[in-house]
Amino acid sequence: MARLLWQVLEDPQVYKDLQNNPHSFRFKEGPVVMVSTIHRPPHVELLKDHHGRLTITGPLANLMDAVAHSLNFTYKIVTPPDGTYGTHSANGSWSGMMGQVVRKEADVSLGPFAISWKRNQAVDFAHHYIFDYSSFIKSKGLPEIDPWGFLFPLQPKVWAALLAGLLVAWLAILVLGHNPDGSRKVNRASDLFFQHLKIIFHQNLTIKVKRGSEMVLLGGWVVVAMMVMWSYTGNLVSLLAVRHIPQPLQTLRDVIEESNLKVIVEPKTILTDTLDSVKSGDLRDIRDLVNVGRIKYEVSSDLFHVVDTLVRDGDHTLATIKISLIKFISELSRKTGRCDFYIVRENLIHVFQCMVGQKGNPIVPAMSHRIRALVESGLYEYWLMSNIPFIENCRRSPSKITVMEPLALTNLWGMCVLLGVGHLLALLTFCLELCVVRCVSGRTS
């Protein structure tokens, strides 16, 4: 019957050979290594076989199999009762996977563990197998038309240039054109301005021009205005077929200021340790959300269900490592055929992720040497990407889509607001004119 690793290492010669030759050592008598892990896709997935024994699949399982074959050992999977990575308590003890390694209930733990000073005092880290980030995942809004989309066919600079062109053309013909006998200059100026404005709106002209300079100026303005407005019309027709998919959260500050949004995090991780230790800034503000009931804790094995329910409903967001978020998005895309989620652009923390082993155990450097070789060969990255089906489907999903469906009044309320404001201004102007006429009539009588 195979002996446990600690029993084999009681042999001084085996211990010395492993310590002095970690890169070439191989056990003659294959021991059993106790390996702690939790369900953490896409790195490792925890399963039970038909005998009730725990097994693992995924990139970390492949990595562990390769290391075990190279060192000639077998391994047995154990899991922490609380299903967490583990944190350091005030009495000096550790919980989760960290606790199993520190108490020597497990020889190594797959993690993935981020490196921290407290953890480094309690365990030894093997060579990292991936560098990753922590971020948020959020459900996308429903496709909608921007009610102010009629302004989008022209950039603000083009609108400004069009207005400047209107003023220049109006002033030029006002200065260079003739002034009919008996007409007041103010009336002439206002008539010319509205005649130039009519050209933009494709209305009939009633202006009379006699001089060649006036014809040239007016003709130039007609050509410029018509070209711009024809371009506007064509672009507007195209934009009416576009639906915008809202993605309002893009920074940590957006998450903080969204008062109805609850943040889901895993308990006892490097992220919670970091949030507890920071004293200021956005990370501290996120930590303070717990004081207003906006922080919820869910263990790693429940995260996929959380994304498919709470996060999908729109009033929750999940914070965890980005490669896991990509895995969730790809799995849900395969399930529904849609890209319903996006990852917030700004990252929380950056981390190297590693296995850990018992402090001072010589098997950790031996495993680390082999892990480095597999990582530098690109094998781990290959295994990781192969474990995320349809990884490219939603990686760069657009925030705008094109549809063919009738327009609803709710999509065009921006134009209705503009029309209503215009009518209101016209009514106010009409009332003002009546008041002025009555005042003038009263004085003359």
C-alpha positions in Angstrom: 0.0 0.0 0.0 1.4 3.4 -1.0 2.6 5.6 1.9 1.7 9.2 2.4 4.3 11.9 1.4 5.2 12.8 5.0 5.9 9.2 5.7 8.2 8.8 2.7 10.0 12.1 3.6 10.9 10.7 7.0 13.7 8.8 5.2 16.7 11.2 5.6 18.2 10.1 2.3 15.0 10.7 0.3 14.5 14.1 2.0 18.1 15.1 1.2 18.0 13.9 -2.4 14.7 15.8 -3.0 16.1 19.0 -1.3 19.4 18.9 -3.2 18.2 17.9 -6.7 14.6 19.3 -7.1 14.9 19.5 -10.9 15.9 15.9 -11.5 14.5 14.0 -8.4 12.0 11.2 -8.9 10.5 9.1 -6.1 11.5 5.5 -6.2 8.5 4.6 -4.1 5.6 6.6 -5.3 3.9 8.3 -2.3 0.4 9.7 -2.0 0.3 13.5 -2.0 -2.7 15.1 -0.3 -4.0 17.9 -2.6 -6.5 20.5 -1.4 -8.7 22.3 -3.9 -12.1 23.8 -4.5 -14.3 24.1 -7.6 -12.8 27.0 -9.5 -13.5 27.0 -13.3 -11.9 27.3 -15.7 -8.7 26.3 -13.8 -10.1 23.3 -12.0 -13.5 21.6 -11.8 -14.3 19.4 -8.8 -16.3 16.2 -9.5 -17.4 13.1 -7.7 -17.0 9.7 -9.5 -19.5 6.9 -9.2 -17.7 5.6 -6.0 -18.1 9.0 -4.3 -14.5 9.8 -4.6 -13.4 13.4 -5.5 -11.8 13.9 -8.8 -10.7 17.0 -10.8 -10.6 18.0 -14.4 -9.3 21.1 -16.2 -6.0 22.8 -16.8 -4.8 22.4 -13.1 -5.7 18.7 -13.2 -3.5 18.4 -16.4 -0.7 20.3 -14.7 -0.9 18.2 -11.6 -1.0 15.0 -13.6 2.2 16.0 -15.5 4.0 17.0 -12.3 2.9 13.7 -10.6 4.1 11.7 -13.5 7.5 13.5 -13.5 8.0 13.1 -9.8 6.4 9.6 -9.6 3.6 10.2 -7.1 -0.1 9.8 -6.9 -2.5 12.3 -5.3 -5.7 12.4 -3.3 -8.1 15.3 -3.4 -9.4 16.9 -0.2 -11.6 20.0 0.1 -12.0 22.6 2.9 -15.4 22.4 4.8 -16.1 26.1 4.1 -15.2 25.9 0.4 -13.0 29.0 0.5 -9.3 29.9 -0.1 -8.9 30.9 3.5 -8.0 33.9 5.6 -5.9 34.6 8.7 -7.9 35.1 11.9 -6.9 37.1 15.0 -5.9 34.0 16.9 -3.3 33.1 14.3 -5.2 30.2 12.6 -6.1 29.9 8.9 -9.3 28.7 7.4 -10.1 27.2 4.0 -7.5 25.6 1.7 -4.8 27.7 3.4 -5.8 26.2 6.8 -5.6 22.6 5.4 -2.0 23.2 4.2 -0.9 25.1 7.4 -2.4 22.3 9.6 -0.7 19.7 7.4 -4.0 18.1 6.4 -2.9 18.7 2.8 0.6 18.7 1.3 -0.2 21.2 -1.4 -3.2 23.2 -2.6 -4.0 23.9 -6.2 -5.5 27.4 -5.7 -5.2 29.4 -7.7 -3.6 31.5 -5.0 -2.5 35.1 -5.3 0.7 36.0 -3.5 0.5 38.1 -0.3 2.8 38.8 2.6 0.6 37.0 5.2 0.2 33.9 3.0 4.0 33.8 2.3 4.7 33.7 6.1 2.5 30.6 6.4 3.1 28.6 3.2 5.6 28.2 0.3 4.5 29.4 -3.2 5.3 27.4 -6.3 6.1 29.0 -9.6 3.1 31.0 -10.9 1.1 29.5 -13.8 -0.9 32.6 -14.8 -1.1 36.3 -14.4 -4.7 37.6 -14.1 -6.8 40.5 -13.0 -9.9 40.9 -10.9 -12.9 42.8 -12.3 -16.7 43.0 -12.4 -19.2 41.3 -14.6 -22.5 43.0 -15.3 -25.6 42.1 -17.4 -26.1 44.2 -20.6 -29.2 46.4 -21.0 -31.9 45.7 -23.6 -31.2 47.1 -27.1 -32.7 50.5 -27.5 -32.6 53.5 -29.8 -30.9 56.6 -28.4 -33.7 59.2 -28.4 -31.2 61.9 -29.3 -29.8 59.8 -32.2 -31.0 62.4 -34.7 -28.1 64.5 -33.6 -25.5 61.8 -34.3 -25.2 61.9 -38.1 -23.1 65.0 -37.8 -20.3 65.4 -35.3 -20.5 68.5 -33.0 -17.7 70.2 -35.0 -19.7 69.8 -38.2 -22.8 71.3 -36.6 -20.7 74.2 -35.4 -19.1 74.6 -38.9 -22.6 74.6 -40.4 -23.8 77.3 -38.0 -20.6 79.3 -38.7 -21.2 78.9 -42.5 -24.8 80.2 -42.1 -23.6 83.3 -40.2 -20.8 84.0 -42.7 -23.1 83.6 -45.8 -25.8 85.7 -44.2 -23.4 88.5 -43.2 -21.7 88.4 -46.6 -24.9 88.9 -48.6 -26.1 91.4 -46.1 -23.0 93.6 -46.6 -22.5 93.0 -50.3 -26.1 92.8 -51.4 -28.4 95.7 -52.3 -30.9 97.1 -49.9 -34.3 97.7 -51.7 -35.6 101.2 -51.4 -38.0 101.7 -48.5 -37.0 98.6 -46.6 -35.7 98.8 -43.1 -32.2 97.4 -42.4 -33.5 95.3 -39.4 -36.3 93.8 -41.5 -33.9 93.2 -44.3 -31.3 91.4 -42.0 -34.0 89.2 -40.4 -35.5 88.3 -43.8 -32.1 87.3 -45.1 -31.2 85.2 -42.1 -34.5 83.2 -42.2 -34.1 82.8 -46.0 -30.6 81.3 -45.4 -32.1 79.1 -42.7 -34.8 77.9 -45.0 -32.2 76.5 -47.4 -31.0 74.1 -44.6 -34.6 72.8 -44.1 -35.3 72.5 -47.8 -37.9 75.2 -47.9 -38.8 77.5 -50.8 -36.9 80.7 -51.2 -38.7 84.1 -51.6 -35.5 86.2 -51.6 -34.9 88.3 -54.7 -31.3 88.7 -55.9 -30.2 91.1 -58.7 -26.5 91.4 -58.5 -24.0 88.8 -59.6 -22.2 88.9 -56.2 -25.5 88.1 -54.5 -26.1 85.1 -56.8 -22.6 83.7 -56.2 -22.9 84.0 -52.5 -26.4 82.5 -52.3 -25.5 79.8 -54.8 -22.4 78.8 -52.7 -24.5 78.6 -49.6 -27.1 76.5 -51.3 -24.5 74.0 -52.5 -22.8 73.7 -49.1 -26.1 73.4 -47.2 -27.6 70.9 -49.6 -24.5 68.6 -49.5 -24.4 68.6 -45.7 -28.1 68.0 -45.3 -28.2 65.2 -47.9 -25.4 63.5 -46.0 -27.3 64.0 -42.7 -30.4 62.4 -44.2 -28.5 59.4 -45.5 -26.8 58.8 -42.2 -29.9 59.4 -40.2 -31.7 56.6 -42.1 -28.9 54.2 -41.3 -28.8 55.2 -37.6 -32.5 54.6 -37.1 -31.8 50.9 -37.7 -29.2 50.9 -34.9 -29.9 49.7 -31.4 -27.7 50.7 -28.5 -27.0 48.1 -25.8 -26.4 50.0 -22.6 -23.2 49.1 -20.7 -23.2 51.8 -18.0 -20.6 50.3 -15.6 -17.0 50.8 -16.9 -15.1 52.0 -13.8 -14.9 51.3 -10.1 -16.4 54.7 -9.5 -19.5 53.7 -11.6 -20.0 50.6 -9.4 -19.8 52.7 -6.2 -22.2 55.4 -7.4 -24.8 53.0 -8.7 -26.7 53.0 -5.4 -29.2 50.2 -6.2 -26.4 47.8 -7.3 -25.2 45.0 -5.0 -21.7 43.6 -5.3 -21.1 39.9 -4.9 -17.6 38.7 -3.8 -16.1 35.5 -2.7 -15.3 35.3 1.0 -11.8 34.9 2.4 -9.8 35.6 -0.8 -7.0 37.9 -1.8 -9.6 40.4 -2.9 -11.3 40.6 0.4 -7.9 40.8 2.2 -7.0 43.7 -0.1 -10.2 45.6 0.4 -9.9 45.2 4.2 -6.3 46.6 4.1 -6.7 49.6 1.9 -7.2 53.0 3.7 -8.4 55.2 0.9 -9.4 55.5 -2.7 -12.0 53.6 -4.8 -11.1 50.2 -3.3 -11.8 51.5 0.2 -15.1 52.9 -1.0 -16.0 49.5 -2.4 -15.1 47.9 1.0 -17.3 50.5 2.7 -20.3 49.2 0.7 -20.6 46.5 3.3 -21.8 49.2 5.8 -24.8 49.9 3.7 -25.7 46.3 2.9 -24.4 46.3 -0.7 -21.9 43.5 -0.3 -22.9 39.8 -0.6 -20.7 36.8 -0.2 -20.9 33.6 -2.3 -18.5 30.7 -2.5 -16.7 29.7 -5.7 -18.9 26.7 -6.4 -22.0 28.9 -6.6 -20.7 31.6 -8.8 -22.0 30.3 -12.1 -25.5 30.0 -10.8 -25.1 33.5 -9.3 -24.2 35.0 -12.6 -27.1 33.2 -14.4 -29.6 34.5 -11.9 -28.7 37.5 -9.7 -26.3 39.2 -12.1 -28.6 38.5 -15.1 -31.5 40.3 -13.3 -29.4 43.5 -13.5 -29.3 44.6 -9.8 -26.1 42.6 -8.9 -22.5 42.5 -10.1 -19.9 39.9 -9.4 -16.2 40.6 -8.7 -13.7 37.9 -9.3 -10.7 37.0 -11.5 -11.2 37.8 -15.1 -10.5 34.4 -16.6 -13.4 33.0 -14.6 -15.7 35.8 -15.8 -14.7 34.9 -19.4 -15.6 31.3 -18.6 -19.0 32.2 -17.3 -19.8 34.4 -20.3 -18.8 31.7 -22.8 -20.8 29.0 -21.0 -23.9 31.2 -20.8 -23.4 32.2 -24.5 -23.4 28.5 -25.5 -26.5 28.0 -23.3 -28.6 30.9 -24.6 -27.0 31.8 -28.0 -26.7 35.4 -26.8 -24.0 37.7 -25.3 -25.9 39.0 -22.2 -23.0 40.1 -20.1 -19.9 42.3 -20.3 -16.8 42.8 -18.1 -16.2 46.2 -16.6 -13.2 47.9 -18.2 -11.4 49.0 -15.1 -9.6 46.3 -13.0 -9.6 45.8 -9.3 -6.3 44.1 -8.6 -3.6 42.3 -10.6 -2.3 39.0 -9.3 0.1 36.2 -10.0 -1.6 32.9 -9.4 0.2 29.8 -8.0 0.0 26.6 -6.1 1.0 26.5 -2.4 2.7 23.9 -0.2 3.6 23.3 3.4 6.2 25.7 4.7 9.7 24.2 4.2 8.4 21.1 2.4 11.1 20.2 -0.3 8.4 18.9 -2.7 7.4 22.5 -3.4 10.6 23.5 -5.2 10.6 20.2 -7.2 7.0 20.9 -8.3 7.9 24.5 -9.0 10.7 23.6 -11.4 8.3 21.4 -13.4 5.5 23.9 -13.4 7.8 26.6 -14.7 8.8 24.3 -17.6 5.2 23.6 -18.5 4.2 27.3 -18.2 7.1 28.5 -20.3 6.3 26.0 -23.0 2.8 27.5 -23.3 1.1 24.2 -22.3 -0.8 25.7 -19.4 -2.2 28.6 -21.4 -3.2 26.1 -24.2 -5.0 23.9 -21.7 -6.7 26.9 -20.2 -7.9 28.4 -23.5 -9.1 24.9 -24.6 -11.2 24.7 -21.5 -13.2 27.8 -22.4 -15.5 26.9 -25.3 -16.6 29.7 -27.6 -14.1 32.0 -25.9 -14.2 34.5 -28.8 -18.0 34.6 -29.1 -18.6 37.5 -26.7 -15.0 38.7 -26.0 -15.6 41.8 -28.2 -19.4 41.8 -28.5 -20.6 45.2 -29.9 -22.5 47.8 -27.9 -24.5 48.6 -31.1 -26.5 46.2 -33.2 -28.5 46.6 -36.4 -32.1 45.5 -36.6 -35.0 45.6 -39.0 -38.2 46.4 -37.1 -40.8 49.3 -36.9 -39.9 52.3 -35.0 -41.9 53.0 -31.8 -42.8 56.4 -30.4 -40.9 55.6 -27.3 -37.7 55.4 -29.4 -38.3 58.8 -30.9 -39.3 60.9 -27.9 -36.2 63.1 -28.3 -37.5 64.4 -31.6 -41.0 64.9 -30.0 -39.4 66.9 -27.2 -37.6 69.1 -29.7 -40.9 69.6 -31.6 -42.7 70.4 -28.4 -40.1 72.9 -27.3 -40.2 74.5 -30.8 -44.0 74.9 -30.6 -43.8 76.3 -27.1 -41.2 78.9 -28.2 -43.4 79.8 -31.2 -46.4 80.2 -28.9 -44.4 82.4 -26.5 -43.2 84.5 -29.4 -46.7 84.9 -30.8 -48.0 86.0 -27.4 -45.1 88.5 -27.1 -45.9 89.9 -30.5 -49.5 90.4 -29.5 -48.4 92.2 -26.3 -46.1 94.4 -28.3 -48.8 95.3 -30.9 -51.2 96.2 -28.2 -48.7 98.4 -26.4 -47.8 100.2 -29.6 -51.5 100.6 -30.6 -52.3 102.0 -27.1 -49.6 104.6 -27.4 -50.6 105.8 -30.9 -54.3 106.1 -29.9 
